[in-house]
Amino acid sequence: MGSTRNDGTIKVALTYDDGPTEHTLDLLDVLEKAGVKATFFVRGDRAQSRPEVLSRLGSSPLIEIAGHSMTHPDLRVVNDSEVSVEVIDSQKVIEVITGRRVVHFRPPQGHYDERVRRAAMACGQALILWTLTSLDWKHRSSSMTAKIVTESLRDGDIVLLHDSEPSTVDGTRQFLNRLLGRRVEFVTVSELLGPTQPGHIYRGNVSLRTRALRRILGRLGHHAEKRQSASRSRQAVAADGWEES
């Protein structure tokens, strides 16, 4: 399980959905030049149409590959056999092209039900959601993507982005330029979460934020105790007639 370093460095995982697309290799170039790790949640149909792009992703030591269904439907409204095809077949396609084992799956739009969870469990995949969305698919602005990520990032976050959006390439470049000089370590989902259980649902490394919250509460508690002690001292002085007005 990942953890915050003693120097205050936070760990976060960048994730990119819906590729591979015509923008994926440009995005990979940005990440590799910066030496930044990321996890790509890949669609099976797009992997089949751009196998050379997925193969290039799979050859990068900085990149982790995960599944994102075959055709990107809302898995809650398709029938049982379609759920299995979307979850399991996308895993098979990615593994054949990359030669890598795929152990994580992100349901399209984050929508899932018990059937999706069971299908993921059957093929050894955990369900991965997110804690911070860049909304790049909505505003389609590189500067807005950079602003949201830069200003909202917290320890243990899984950040949702899309390599299907052309603005995300420059948006990533912008926020990396701002964040790489700070105490931020970019890791893969596997590195952030540690070992995951098939069929279980993960939304980020809550334990990291819990540790940070405990540190903050600890400091607040320490300050509160000091204030209470000072208050008791003032009350004692007042009882003796010595407190200043």
N, C-alpha and C positions, 0 to 999 in steps of 0.2 A: 504494500500500500504506500502510495506517495505521501510525502509530508512536506510542510513548510520548513525551509532551512533556517538555521539559527540567525542568519543575517537578514531575515525578513523577506527573502525571495518567495514569491508565490508561484504555484504551479497551475497551469491551465492547459486545456486541450482544444485546439482549433479543429473543427470538423467541417467538411464540405460535402454537400449533398447533390444528387441528381446528375452527376457525370457518368462517364467521361463525355465532354463536349468539345467544341472547337476552342474553348477558352482554357481548358484544363492544363495543357502544357505550358501556356503563358503563366498560369498561376503556379505551377510546379517550379518554373524558372525563378519566380519571385521568392518562393520558399527556400529553394536550394541555395540561391545566392545569399540569403540571410542566415542559412544554416538552421532553419526552423522546422521542427517536426509538426506533422498534422495527420489527421485520419480522414480518409475519403470514403463516404458511404455511396456505393456505386449501384446504379440501375443495371439490371441484367440485359435489357434490350439495347441500351446504349453501349454496354460493354461489347456486345456482339457486333454492333455496327462500327465500333472503333477499338478493336482488340489491340492495335499497336499502341494506342494511347494508354490503355489500361496496363499493358505490358511494361510500358515505360514507367508508369507510376509504381508498379510492383517491383521494379528494379532499383528504386531509390531507397537507400537505408533510412531516410528521414520519414518515409511515408508508410502508414498502416492502411490496409484495405479492409472495408467492411461492406455488408450487404444493405441494399435499400429497395428491395423488391425487383420484380421483372419489369413491370409496366407502370408503377406508381399509382395504383388505385387506392381508394379508401378501403382498407382491408376489413372494415367493420360491415360493409354492405355487399361483399362478394360471398359466394357460397363456399362451403368447406373445402372442396377440391381446389378451388381457385386460391384460397388462402395457402394451401400447401404448395401449389405451383409457384406462387409469388415469393414465398419465403425460401423454400428448399431449392428451386431451380436457379434462383439468382445466386445462391451460394455455390452451386455446382459450376455455373458459368464463370464466376470470378476465379474459383480455384483452378479450373482447367487453364485459363488464360495466364494467370499469374504464378501458378505453382505454389501458392500460399494457402494455408489453412485459414478459413474465415470463421471467427468465433463471435462476431458482433453483428447485430441487425438493427437497423433503425426503421420503424414502420413509417410509411409516407405520411407527412403532416403530423407525425407523432400519434396517429390514431391506431388503437389496437383493442382487441378484446381477448377473451380467454382462449379462443381458437388460435389466434396469432401467437399467444404466449406458448401454447402447447406445440405448435408447429416449430417455433424457434427452439424449444427444448428438445424436440425430437431430432433436430440436426445439430445440436450442441452449441446453439447461439444464445447469447444474452441480448435483451432488448436495451438499446441505448437511446435515451432521450437527450435533453439539454437543460442548462440552467440559464443561458443567456442567448437571445436571438439578436442578430444584427439587423433583421428586417430588410436585408438586401433585396429580397424578392419583391418587396412592396415599394420602397422608395426609389430603388435602382439608381442610387447616388453614391459614388465612391467616397465623397467627403462625409456623407451621413453615416455610411458604414464605418468609416474610421472613427468618427466622433462617438458613435454608440459603443463600439468595442473599447476604445481608449478610456472613456469616462465611466463605463459600467463594469469593467472587469473586476472579478473578485477571486480570491484564492479558491481553488477547486472547481472553477467553472468549466463546463463543456460549452463551447461557443458554436452556435449554429450559423453557417454560411452556405453559399451555393456556388459551385463552379459552373452552373448553368447561366449565371448572371455575368455579363461582360464587365459591369462596374465593379464587381467583387475583386477582380485582379488588381486594379489600382487601389481599391479600398484597402485590400490586404497590404499592399506596399506602403500605403500611408500610415496605417496603424502600427505596422512593424517598425517603421522609421521612428515613430514616437515612443514605442514601448521597449525597444531593444536596449536602450540606454538605462532603463529602469530595472528593478529587481523582479523580472518576470521570466520564468522558465517555461518554454513551450514544449509539451510532451504529447505523446500519443494517448489515445483513450486507454489502452492497455496499461501504459505506464502510470497514468493518473489513478485508475481504479484498482490496479493490481488484478489478481485472479478473479474472474467473474463466474457466476453460476448460470448454466443454460436455463432459459425460461424466466430468469429473474429480470427485474426492471431496474435500470440505473439512470439517475438524472444528474450525475456529477458526484464529485468526491465531497459529500456532506461532512465527512470527518475532518477535512481540512478547515472548512468554515467553522465547524464546531470548536476546533482548537483555537482558531483566531478569536471567536466569540468569547471563549473561556478566558483568553488572555485579556480581552477588553474588560470583561466583567470582573476579572481579578483585579485589574488596575482600578476600576470604579469602586470595587469593594474596599480596596486599600485606601483610596481617597476618602470614601465615606467613613471608614473607621477613624481616619485621622481627624475628619471634621467632627465626628461624635466625641472623640477624645478631647478636642479643643473646646467643644461646647461644654463638656463636663467640667473642664478646667475653669471656663468662664463662670459657670454656675457656682462652682466652689468659691471662686474669688468674690462673686457677687454676694454670696452668703456671708462672707467675712467683711463686706462693705468696701471691697477694693476694685470692683469692675469699673472700667472707664465708661463714660457716657458718650 
